Amino acid sequence: MLLTFDLDDVIFNMKPLTMEAFRRAGVPYVKQTSWNIDEIYDKKLCDNLIDLWSSDMLYTMPVLDKGIPHILNALMAQPETEVLFVTERRLKQPEKTFRQLRQAGINCSFVQVYDQEGLKSDILKDIKPDIHFDDSPNVIRGCMEKSVPVTMISNNSTLYNHYLRPYVEHYTSLRRALMKKGLLTNLK
């Protein structure tokens, strides 16, 4: 079984980076209700978010759930399971992405990291995962259009993807998704 995982707001917690953007803009925190940030935030805040998403701070974000490294390592240890990490970050820096995964305790190899140019849904169509886990509405829709099996991570921090809930399988966390799909049953 081939499983692919998005990183930001699926494995890594982006809230500290977002909170820093609000702090720098000098405005109170408001949850992101749309994927198009310029529809909901002023230019100064959008500029701060874009700057931070393009900074080294991105590569220091903590995991959302402290158990995720153990779960992913156990999945990767199963001979019948292959795990890849597919991200669509602003800066294409697979070495930094790889180091971030390793520093989080995820024992992946560099060849498991896909941080490259192109639409993620096109990359996933070529990879052909059995299941891809993501939070991005654009990626979710792209996967649905290209018949890539996708499970959406959708919770109170990802209000920007709630409108897709009637159309796609979704869970509040990666741990819950893996559990409900029966992928955690064989883990120690």
BELRAFEN-V200112 format. One record per residue. N is the residue number from 1. SS is DSSP state (hx for helix, st for strand, lp for the rest). PHI is phi in whole degrees, 0 to 359 (none if undefined). OMEGA is omega in whole degrees, 0 to 359 (* if undefined). Layout:
n->[N:N]
ss->[SS:SS]
phi->[PHI:PHI]
omega->[OMEGA:OMEGA]
This chain:
n->[1:2:3:4:5:6:7:8:9:10:11:12:13:14:15:16:17:18:19:20:21:22:23:24:25:26:27:28:29:30:31:32:33:34:35:36:37:38:39:40:41:42:43:44:45:46:47:48:49:50:51:52:53:54:55:56:57:58:59:60:61:62:63:64:65:66:67:68:69:70:71:72:73:74:75:76:77:78:79:80:81:82:83:84:85:86:87:88:89:90:91:92:93:94:95:96:97:98:99:100:101:102:103:104:105:106:107:108:109:110:111:112:113:114:115:116:117:118:119:120:121:122:123:124:125:126:127:128:129:130:131:132:133:134:135:136:137:138:139:140:141:142:143:144:145:146:147:148:149:150:151:152:153:154:155:156:157:158:159:160:161:162:163:164:165:166:167:168:169:170:171:172:173:174:175:176:177:178:179:180:181:182:183:184:185:186:187:188]
ss->[lp:st:st:st:st:lp:lp:st:lp:lp:lp:st:lp:lp:hx:hx:hx:hx:hx:hx:hx:hx:hx:hx:hx:lp:lp:lp:lp:lp:lp:lp:lp:lp:lp:lp:hx:hx:hx:lp:lp:lp:hx:hx:hx:hx:hx:hx:hx:hx:hx:hx:hx:lp:lp:hx:hx:hx:hx:hx:lp:lp:st:lp:lp:lp:lp:hx:hx:hx:hx:hx:hx:hx:hx:hx:hx:lp:lp:lp:lp:st:st:st:st:st:st:lp:lp:lp:lp:lp:lp:hx:hx:hx:hx:hx:hx:hx:hx:hx:hx:lp:lp:lp:lp:lp:lp:hx:hx:hx:st:st:st:lp:lp:lp:lp:hx:hx:hx:hx:hx:hx:hx:hx:lp:lp:lp:st:st:st:st:lp:lp:hx:hx:hx:hx:hx:hx:hx:hx:hx:lp:lp:lp:lp:st:st:st:st:lp:lp:lp:lp:lp:hx:hx:hx:hx:hx:hx:hx:hx:hx:lp:lp:st:st:lp:lp:hx:hx:hx:hx:hx:hx:hx:lp:lp:lp:lp:lp:lp:lp:lp]
phi->[none:255:247:238:228:288:257:284:68:241:253:257:276:269:299:301:292:297:298:295:297:294:300:296:281:71:233:291:295:227:298:281:260:221:293:275:297:290:280:240:240:285:300:299:294:301:299:297:299:297:300:290:294:256:250:293:302:306:275:244:294:282:290:291:222:300:277:299:304:299:298:295:297:293:298:292:282:283:300:272:241:246:238:232:248:240:233:232:286:301:261:273:226:301:296:292:297:300:298:298:299:295:294:280:94:267:275:269:255:300:290:272:256:248:230:221:293:111:291:299:295:292:298:293:300:289:290:62:290:286:209:246:247:207:242:289:299:295:291:302:297:298:295:297:294:259:58:265:300:227:238:266:268:220:217:292:270:244:302:295:245:299:295:272:307:293:250:216:296:216:220:282:206:296:302:297:299:296:294:295:275:77:272:260:297:268:276:269]
omega->[179:179:177:186:166:182:191:184:169:176:183:181:181:184:178:179:179:179:178:178:178:179:180:180:179:180:179:181:175:181:179:182:179:177:178:188:181:175:187:183:177:186:182:179:178:178:178:178:181:178:182:177:179:184:177:178:179:185:177:183:181:175:179:185:184:178:184:178:179:181:180:178:179:176:181:180:179:183:183:183:173:182:174:178:186:183:181:182:182:178:180:182:184:179:179:177:178:179:179:178:181:179:177:179:179:188:179:173:183:182:178:184:177:177:189:180:176:177:182:181:176:178:180:177:179:181:181:178:171:175:171:180:185:175:186:178:179:179:179:180:179:178:179:180:184:178:174:180:186:173:184:171:188:183:182:177:182:180:181:180:184:182:179:184:180:189:187:175:183:179:183:180:178:179:180:179:180:180:182:178:178:182:180:187:182:184:179:*]
